[in-house]
Amino acid sequence: MLSGMLNKWFKLDAHGTTLSREFIAGLTTFAAMAYILAVNPEILSQAGMDRSGLITVTALAAALGCFLMAGFANMPIALAPGMGTNSYFAFIICLGMGATWQQALAMVFWNGILFLILSVTGARSKVIDGIPNAIKIGVQCGLGLFIAFIGLQKTHLVVGNPHTLLAVGDVTSASAVMALGGLALMVLLTLRGISGAIIISILLLTAVGSCVTFGGSFITVLPKSYVSLPAPIDQTFFALDIWYPITHFKEAYATVFTLFILDLFDSIGTIVGLSQRAGLADKQGRIPKLGAALTADATATITGALLGTSTTTAYIESATGVESGGRTGLTSVFVGLFFLVALFFTPLISVIPSQATAPALMMVGIFMMQGVRQLNFDDLAETAPAFLTLLMIPLTFSITQGISLGLLFYIVLALLSGRKGWEKLSGTTLFLGALFVLHYILL
């Protein structure tokens, strides 16, 4: 009976998926993004916030965001406090500008309100339509490179170098061998059509890590206890200085605008890229549920600020669940439930090492780069901006930077191409270009 109800609510048959496949996809996505339970509190605590309470806040914000995405848009995209924006919150707004974390939470809140207003009006569709299809393809492929690059970094296959910026790490180390071996295993299982290839590999690598050492300790470190009680959130719950951006508009407007730009285009880029990969977009690249997805994203940011965390946004790690077969919001529901369960098993969740999840990120990168086949390589005016977009996303560690630079390059090429190029530019595209120029000036 429950299976039938879930099938009806989430339209599993219509999306060509099953309850078990959605469960595996949810577990896979959660395993790939569970690190946020440790990383987000560590970053935000630098602003003076209670670290133990932030673990609970992070899990609650992620679970609520996932449920909102499932209920509003029925899409297999998980939400959680965003990486990058949490660093901007702690190190730039609080430590750099001198704002209190209560004032910073208020700026996140009002950014969410602006985003919600845009999402529930016709303006949202115009923004999406203003982004050329070539840029959207570039975003999908750029996300693939971005997420694969994160995986390479996590396992030290790619390391920093003061002379060449990047260099290859020690490929003979236990960490690198585990990561490459895990990637090979995922590819082989996928080629054999085995369902859950990614999560199976993650679990096997976690087990192997308990027998392998790296840097003087075992890669998988077993916890002393497996159960924990959630820490209270009374220090951050509704602690934001909600009227600060209004009473101190001159000091706050530029920061709120920057948060808005980062939130809007990071969300658009992630949702568009993942939806195209999941087959949720039509032939013109349009996504029927995009408005609802952005509404869920905006609402999650607002509620997250009230709980006491930085911007909540769509996670590119959702791609691991998509590649595991997730096609509906039921995947997001399972991710949210796993975050709630994790509140009581945080020590056990933290066992999963980066060497186990990194191959999944690299595997996803392989899948998402397949979108490059949709580009028309006979039209350089299309492929050049798309290439710049996909290149800048991983190199700048920012989806927003990739979209903005790619779109501005697209506009410049069109303007210099004469009448034929001018016909490609809509008023919305030019408006977005002006918005990005203003963003760079303020930033």
VMD Tcl script that draws the C-alpha trace (Angstrom):
set ca {
  {0.00 0.00 0.00}
  {2.79 2.43 0.93}
  {4.60 1.59 -2.30}
  {1.47 2.40 -4.29}
  {1.00 5.73 -2.50}
  {4.60 6.75 -3.10}
  {4.30 5.73 -6.75}
  {1.23 7.96 -7.08}
  {2.68 10.94 -5.23}
  {6.05 10.97 -6.95}
  {4.95 9.48 -10.31}
  {7.62 6.78 -10.18}
  {6.27 4.80 -13.14}
  {5.98 7.92 -15.30}
  {9.64 8.71 -14.60}
  {10.77 5.14 -15.27}
  {12.04 4.51 -11.75}
  {11.22 2.35 -8.72}
  {11.09 2.70 -4.95}
  {14.28 0.68 -4.47}
  {16.13 2.69 -7.11}
  {15.11 5.97 -5.47}
  {16.27 4.63 -2.08}
  {19.68 3.68 -3.47}
  {19.95 7.07 -5.19}
  {19.12 8.85 -1.93}
  {21.66 6.83 0.02}
  {24.30 7.50 -2.64}
  {23.68 11.25 -2.63}
  {23.76 11.36 1.17}
  {27.04 9.43 1.30}
  {28.57 11.90 -1.16}
  {27.49 15.01 0.77}
  {27.52 13.79 4.40}
  {30.82 15.63 4.86}
  {28.81 18.85 5.20}
  {27.83 17.75 8.72}
  {31.44 18.25 9.78}
  {32.66 20.94 7.39}
  {29.84 23.51 7.68}
  {30.00 23.73 11.51}
  {33.79 23.97 11.35}
  {33.65 26.94 8.95}
  {30.77 28.84 10.56}
  {32.21 28.39 14.06}
  {35.04 30.70 12.92}
  {32.47 33.51 13.07}
  {31.84 32.79 16.76}
  {28.86 30.45 16.40}
  {28.34 27.36 18.57}
  {29.99 24.47 16.72}
  {28.11 21.58 18.35}
  {24.75 23.24 17.77}
  {25.71 23.91 14.16}
  {25.91 20.17 13.50}
  {22.23 19.88 14.41}
  {21.36 23.04 12.47}
  {23.17 21.75 9.37}
  {21.30 18.44 9.43}
  {17.93 20.11 10.02}
  {18.48 22.71 7.27}
  {19.55 19.99 4.82}
  {16.61 17.74 5.66}
  {14.10 20.58 5.38}
  {15.61 21.72 2.09}
  {15.39 18.21 0.65}
  {11.74 17.86 1.73}
  {10.91 21.24 0.18}
  {12.53 20.23 -3.12}
  {10.59 16.97 -3.13}
  {7.28 18.62 -2.27}
  {7.54 21.65 -4.54}
  {9.32 20.27 -7.59}
  {9.50 16.45 -7.33}
  {13.15 16.55 -8.40}
  {16.05 14.32 -7.23}
  {18.12 17.28 -6.04}
  {19.33 17.56 -2.45}
  {19.82 20.85 -0.63}
  {22.10 21.78 2.27}
  {24.09 24.79 3.54}
  {26.32 25.64 0.58}
  {30.07 25.34 0.43}
  {31.66 28.60 -0.68}
  {28.84 30.76 0.64}
  {29.55 29.49 4.16}
  {33.16 30.62 3.76}
  {31.96 33.98 2.40}
  {29.68 34.23 5.45}
  {32.38 33.48 8.03}
  {35.57 34.89 6.56}
  {34.35 37.84 4.46}
  {31.14 39.12 6.05}
  {32.01 38.41 9.70}
  {35.79 38.35 10.03}
  {36.55 40.64 7.06}
  {33.76 43.22 7.26}
  {33.30 43.03 11.01}
  {29.60 42.11 10.98}
  {28.28 39.92 13.77}
  {27.04 36.47 12.82}
  {23.53 37.59 13.82}
  {23.75 40.43 11.27}
  {25.17 38.05 8.67}
  {22.24 35.65 9.20}
  {19.87 38.58 8.62}
  {21.56 39.32 5.28}
  {21.18 35.67 4.29}
  {17.51 35.85 5.30}
  {16.76 38.91 3.16}
  {18.72 37.42 0.26}
  {16.34 34.47 0.52}
  {13.32 36.80 0.52}
  {14.54 38.49 -2.68}
  {15.20 35.11 -4.26}
  {11.72 33.92 -3.27}
  {10.08 37.01 -4.80}
  {11.94 36.35 -8.05}
  {10.96 32.67 -7.94}
  {7.22 33.12 -7.44}
  {6.87 35.73 -10.19}
  {7.32 35.51 -13.94}
  {10.80 37.00 -13.59}
  {12.32 33.58 -12.88}
  {11.45 32.13 -16.30}
  {12.78 35.23 -18.03}
  {16.11 34.86 -16.23}
  {16.44 31.25 -17.37}
  {15.32 32.01 -20.92}
  {17.91 34.80 -21.01}
  {20.72 32.25 -20.65}
  {21.59 30.84 -24.11}
  {21.38 27.07 -24.53}
  {25.11 26.88 -25.30}
  {25.86 28.40 -21.88}
  {23.50 25.90 -20.22}
  {25.40 23.04 -21.85}
  {28.64 24.64 -20.72}
  {27.27 24.75 -17.17}
  {26.42 21.04 -17.22}
  {29.87 20.08 -18.48}
  {31.54 22.60 -16.18}
  {29.76 21.06 -13.22}
  {31.12 17.70 -14.32}
  {34.68 19.02 -14.36}
  {34.10 20.86 -11.08}
  {32.85 17.84 -9.17}
  {35.55 15.58 -10.64}
  {38.21 18.13 -9.68}
  {36.92 18.11 -6.09}
  {37.31 14.33 -6.06}
  {40.87 14.57 -7.36}
  {41.72 17.11 -4.68}
  {40.20 15.10 -1.87}
  {42.46 12.14 -2.58}
  {45.57 14.27 -3.29}
  {45.75 13.05 -6.89}
  {45.93 16.74 -7.74}
  {47.83 19.04 -5.38}
  {48.79 22.70 -5.24}
  {52.08 23.91 -6.68}
  {53.51 27.44 -6.25}
  {55.02 27.43 -9.76}
  {52.44 25.64 -11.89}
  {49.41 26.22 -9.60}
  {48.51 22.54 -9.85}
  {50.53 19.34 -10.04}
  {50.00 15.61 -9.87}
  {50.21 14.11 -6.40}
  {51.78 10.83 -5.34}
  {49.92 8.34 -7.51}
  {51.55 5.44 -5.64}
  {50.12 6.49 -2.26}
  {47.42 4.41 -0.61}
  {44.97 7.29 -0.98}
  {45.51 7.63 -4.73}
  {45.48 3.87 -5.37}
  {42.20 3.51 -3.45}
  {40.62 6.37 -5.39}
  {41.70 5.10 -8.83}
  {40.80 1.53 -7.90}
  {37.40 2.71 -6.71}
  {36.82 4.58 -9.96}
  {37.74 1.46 -11.96}
  {35.35 -0.59 -9.84}
  {32.49 1.86 -10.42}
  {33.09 1.84 -14.18}
  {33.17 -1.98 -14.30}
  {30.00 -2.35 -12.20}
  {28.24 0.25 -14.36}
  {29.31 -1.49 -17.57}
  {27.80 -4.71 -16.20}
  {24.55 -2.88 -15.49}
  {24.67 -3.46 -11.72}
  {22.24 -1.20 -9.89}
  {23.79 0.87 -7.12}
  {27.31 0.68 -8.53}
  {28.34 3.93 -6.85}
  {27.07 3.18 -3.32}
  {28.40 -0.39 -3.47}
  {31.84 0.97 -4.31}
  {31.65 3.59 -1.53}
  {30.83 0.96 1.09}
  {33.53 -1.44 -0.15}
  {36.16 1.30 -0.15}
  {35.15 2.34 3.37}
  {35.70 -1.25 4.51}
  {39.05 -1.48 2.71}
  {40.14 1.81 4.29}
  {39.98 0.24 7.75}
  {42.91 -1.99 6.73}
  {44.97 0.61 4.83}
  {47.09 3.40 6.31}
  {47.82 6.84 4.90}
  {49.78 9.58 6.63}
  {50.49 7.37 9.63}
  {46.90 6.37 10.38}
  {44.17 4.17 8.95}
  {42.15 5.75 6.13}
  {38.89 4.61 7.73}
  {39.05 5.42 11.43}
  {36.44 3.53 13.45}
  {34.68 5.68 16.07}
  {34.74 5.01 19.80}
  {30.95 5.21 19.86}
  {28.33 4.90 17.16}
  {25.39 6.77 18.68}
  {25.11 10.46 19.61}
  {22.36 12.78 20.75}
  {21.64 15.99 18.78}
  {23.09 19.14 20.34}
  {20.62 21.94 21.20}
  {20.27 24.86 18.76}
  {18.97 27.46 21.21}
  {22.00 29.74 20.60}
  {21.30 30.16 16.87}
  {17.55 29.49 16.51}
  {15.85 32.78 15.51}
  {18.98 34.63 16.69}
  {19.36 36.72 13.51}
  {19.32 40.51 13.75}
  {16.46 40.51 11.27}
  {16.10 44.28 10.71}
  {19.81 45.00 10.34}
  {19.82 45.12 6.48}
  {16.89 47.57 6.63}
  {18.21 49.90 9.32}
  {21.77 49.73 7.94}
  {20.94 49.59 4.24}
  {24.05 51.52 3.17}
  {26.36 49.03 4.89}
  {24.42 45.90 3.94}
  {23.02 46.31 0.42}
  {26.19 45.32 -1.47}
  {26.60 42.18 0.65}
  {22.96 41.17 0.24}
  {23.24 41.73 -3.52}
  {26.39 39.57 -3.70}
  {24.70 36.80 -1.70}
  {21.71 37.07 -4.05}
  {23.84 36.73 -7.17}
  {25.79 33.79 -5.73}
  {22.61 32.03 -4.57}
  {20.60 32.63 -7.73}
  {23.13 31.54 -10.32}
  {24.69 28.75 -8.28}
  {21.18 27.30 -7.87}
  {20.23 27.86 -11.51}
  {23.48 26.35 -12.73}
  {23.23 23.27 -10.50}
  {19.54 22.62 -11.14}
  {19.81 23.17 -14.90}
  {22.91 20.99 -15.22}
  {21.50 18.12 -13.16}
  {18.06 18.30 -14.79}
  {19.55 18.03 -18.25}
  {21.58 15.02 -17.16}
  {18.52 13.39 -15.55}
  {16.45 13.89 -18.70}
  {14.07 16.34 -17.01}
  {14.60 19.08 -19.61}
  {12.79 19.31 -22.95}
  {14.44 19.54 -26.38}
  {14.84 23.31 -26.02}
  {16.66 22.85 -22.71}
  {13.71 24.16 -20.69}
  {12.88 22.58 -17.32}
  {9.14 22.47 -16.52}
  {9.65 22.35 -12.74}
  {12.48 24.88 -12.58}
  {10.37 27.63 -11.01}
  {9.17 25.29 -8.28}
  {12.73 24.09 -7.67}
  {13.97 27.67 -7.26}
  {11.07 28.41 -4.92}
  {12.12 25.43 -2.79}
  {15.71 26.64 -2.84}
  {14.72 30.17 -1.76}
  {12.44 28.89 0.99}
  {15.21 26.62 2.27}
  {17.57 29.61 2.48}
  {15.02 31.58 4.51}
  {14.31 28.75 6.94}
  {18.02 27.92 7.17}
  {18.77 31.49 8.24}
  {16.08 31.22 10.90}
  {17.63 27.98 12.16}
  {21.06 29.60 12.17}
  {23.11 28.72 9.08}
  {24.39 30.33 5.90}
  {22.72 30.02 2.48}
  {21.05 26.67 1.80}
  {21.35 25.65 -1.84}
  {21.19 22.79 -4.35}
  {24.16 20.44 -4.13}
  {26.12 19.24 -7.14}
  {26.73 15.97 -5.26}
  {23.09 15.22 -6.14}
  {24.58 14.10 -9.44}
  {25.73 10.89 -7.75}
  {22.12 10.02 -7.00}
  {21.03 10.95 -10.51}
  {23.64 8.60 -11.95}
  {22.37 5.90 -9.57}
  {18.93 6.16 -11.12}
  {17.21 8.84 -9.02}
  {14.58 10.65 -11.08}
  {12.00 12.02 -8.62}
  {11.65 13.91 -5.37}
  {11.54 10.60 -3.50}
  {15.32 10.56 -3.83}
  {15.42 13.92 -2.04}
  {13.05 12.63 0.65}
  {15.41 9.75 1.39}
  {18.39 12.13 1.53}
  {16.50 14.29 4.03}
  {15.59 11.26 6.16}
  {19.23 10.14 6.18}
  {20.26 13.58 7.45}
  {17.75 13.29 10.30}
  {18.95 9.79 11.17}
  {22.54 11.05 11.03}
  {21.77 13.34 13.98}
  {21.85 10.22 16.14}
  {24.71 8.47 14.33}
  {27.09 11.33 13.54}
  {30.21 9.35 14.64}
  {29.27 6.48 12.31}
  {28.58 8.75 9.32}
  {31.94 10.46 9.80}
  {33.64 7.10 9.24}
  {33.21 7.32 5.44}
  {36.58 8.67 4.17}
  {37.10 11.02 1.25}
  {38.92 8.21 -0.56}
  {35.57 6.38 -0.71}
  {33.44 9.29 -1.95}
  {36.00 10.92 -4.28}
  {35.74 8.18 -6.97}
  {31.98 8.78 -7.03}
  {32.60 12.46 -7.78}
  {35.01 11.57 -10.57}
  {32.51 9.08 -11.99}
  {29.82 11.74 -12.02}
  {32.21 14.08 -13.84}
  {32.59 11.48 -16.58}
  {28.83 11.20 -17.01}
  {28.14 14.94 -16.99}
  {30.84 15.73 -19.54}
  {28.83 13.71 -22.07}
  {26.68 16.81 -22.54}
  {29.44 18.32 -24.69}
  {28.05 16.24 -27.56}
  {25.06 18.61 -27.70}
  {27.24 21.55 -28.77}
  {27.32 22.61 -32.42}
  {31.06 22.66 -33.08}
  {30.47 24.19 -36.50}
  {29.37 27.43 -34.80}
  {32.35 28.96 -32.99}
  {30.18 31.78 -31.63}
  {28.31 29.10 -29.64}
  {31.11 26.75 -28.68}
  {33.63 29.40 -27.56}
  {31.40 30.86 -24.79}
  {30.32 27.34 -23.77}
  {33.97 26.30 -23.51}
  {34.81 29.36 -21.42}
  {31.89 28.57 -19.12}
  {32.84 24.94 -18.57}
  {36.49 25.88 -18.06}
  {35.94 28.73 -15.60}
  {33.57 26.85 -13.28}
  {36.22 24.41 -11.97}
  {39.15 26.84 -12.28}
  {37.43 29.59 -10.26}
  {35.59 27.17 -7.96}
  {32.40 29.10 -8.71}
  {29.35 28.30 -10.82}
  {28.41 31.98 -10.79}
  {31.77 33.04 -12.20}
  {31.51 30.47 -14.98}
  {28.02 31.59 -15.99}
  {28.81 35.31 -15.78}
  {32.07 35.20 -17.75}
  {30.62 32.81 -20.35}
  {27.49 34.92 -20.81}
  {29.43 38.19 -21.06}
  {31.73 36.62 -23.66}
  {28.67 35.37 -25.57}
  {27.18 38.90 -25.58}
  {30.42 40.54 -26.73}
  {30.81 38.05 -29.60}
  {27.19 38.60 -30.66}
  {27.53 42.39 -30.60}
  {30.69 42.23 -32.72}
  {29.11 39.83 -35.24}
  {26.73 42.36 -36.79}
  {23.03 41.93 -37.39}
  {23.17 38.14 -37.38}
  {24.67 38.18 -33.89}
  {22.35 40.92 -32.59}
  {19.33 38.77 -33.44}
  {20.52 36.19 -30.89}
  {20.37 38.65 -28.01}
  {17.15 39.15 -26.10}
  {16.48 42.02 -23.75}
  {16.76 39.60 -20.81}
  {20.16 38.38 -21.96}
  {21.44 41.96 -22.13}
  {19.91 42.70 -18.71}
  {21.70 39.70 -17.19}
  {24.93 40.90 -18.76}
  {24.45 44.33 -17.18}
  {23.66 42.65 -13.85}
  {26.93 40.71 -13.95}
  {28.90 43.86 -14.80}
  {27.30 45.57 -11.78}
  {28.16 42.54 -9.66}
  {31.83 42.78 -10.62}
  {31.88 46.51 -9.90}
  {30.40 46.04 -6.41}
  {32.56 43.00 -5.69}
}
mol new
graphics top color blue
foreach p $ca { graphics top sphere $p radius 0.5 }
foreach p [lrange $ca 0 end-1] q [lrange $ca 1 end] { graphics top cylinder $p $q radius 0.2 }
display resetview
